[in-house]
Amino acid sequence: MKFRNLNIITITTLVFLLIIGTFSTPVSAAVAWSDDFSDGNYDGWTILGGAFDTPVSPKYSLTCSPAGLSMIYHPSTQFTGNWLFELYEDGNVESDIEVLFMATGTTLEDFEGYSIHLRYWESDYDVALHRWNYSSIFDVSMKWTLGQNDIWTSGSTLPDPGWHWYNVTRDLDGNFTISRDDIIIITTSPEVEEFEFDGPNNTSDKFVVKAEEYASIDTIVVGTDLPPITTETTSTTSATTSTTTSTTTTTNGTQPDLTSLLPIIGIAGAVVIIVVVIILKKK
């Protein structure tokens, strides 16, 4: 009888530990591909036009040449999940960069997909979310703005040059959330696209960077359920120089906060104890 009671207690203890273990299992992020250009090259990328380099200063990054428009792409089939990347904002009206994070096609005439665009627009500098769609009528890709947010406006003081994090999130229904330095700046729903399109575009085979005048991108991470990226930035500015140092920390998984689960775990433990007591009294 003592051995039987011992087996019952052992089994219930294991069940209780299994419950706790289930709640405390880390949620793993799935990274499809990434590149921080720290190897000093852009292997795996294909240039569609213009020229790019990976300068060392102020840090390794993918930077276009000043000679007009440059385009480069990396294979990418992601159409839901997260696209994280850093963009350098220098206040130069000629420094234009657009990231087609979901794209098909190989030229400006036949691109389809979605992009984040840092642009000067009517003397303001803003971030825009665009939908690219090829039109057989005009034999060219039409670009529609789905949402935009001002970074700074005319008359305001331009911020110091520096790197900024962009996090694009998209679900299967076509809902977008775009944040800049962990602050949400654009949200859209599929209804925004219904006026001009049959529905959301769920196709991609490449990640395209379209840039001019030394525009730069860095630390690209594409995947699903990606955790927030912590950036510690220090900058010093003088009349002739500006230096920005950025340290980035990423994790492969996140540990959920168990504080909210304590009542559930407590109730489960109490139930287990009551069941054990009832069983022992019957023996």
Stockholm file with secondary structure:
# STOCKHOLM 1.0

chainA/1-283         MKFRNLNIITITTLVFLLIIGTFSTPVSAAVAWSDDFSDGNYDGWTILGGAFDTPVSPKYSLTCSPAGLSMIYHPSTQFTGNWLFELYEDGNVESDIEVLFMATGTTLEDFEGYSIHLRYWESDYDVALHRWNYSSIFDVSMKWTLGQNDIWTSGSTLPDPGWHWYNVTRDLDGNFTISRDDIIIITTSPEVEEFEFDGPNNTSDKFVVKAEEYASIDTIVVGTDLPPITTETTSTTSATTSTTTSTTTTTNGTQPDLTSLLPIIGIAGAVVIIVVVIILKKK
#=GR chainA/1-283 SS CHHHHHHHHHHHHHHHHHHHHHHTCCEECEEEEEECCTTSSCTTCEEEESCEECCCSSSCCEEECSSSCEEEEEECCCCSEEEEEEEEECCCTTCCEEEEEEEECSSTTTCEEEEEEEEEETTEEEEEEEEEEEETTTTEEEEEEEEEEEEECTTSCCCCSEEEEEEEEECTTCCEEEEETTEEEEEECGGGGTTTSSSCCCCCSEEEEEECTTCEEEEEEEEESCCCCEEEEEEEECSSCEEEEEEEECCSEECCCGGGGHHHHHHHHHHHHHHHHHHHHHC
#=GC SS_cons         CHHHHHHHHHHHHHHHHHHHHHHTCCEECEEEEEECCTTSSCTTCEEEESCEECCCSSSCCEEECSSSCEEEEEECCCCSEEEEEEEEECCCTTCCEEEEEEEECSSTTTCEEEEEEEEEETTEEEEEEEEEEEETTTTEEEEEEEEEEEEECTTSCCCCSEEEEEEEEECTTCCEEEEETTEEEEEECGGGGTTTSSSCCCCCSEEEEEECTTCEEEEEEEEESCCCCEEEEEEEECSSCEEEEEEEECCSEECCCGGGGHHHHHHHHHHHHHHHHHHHHHC
//
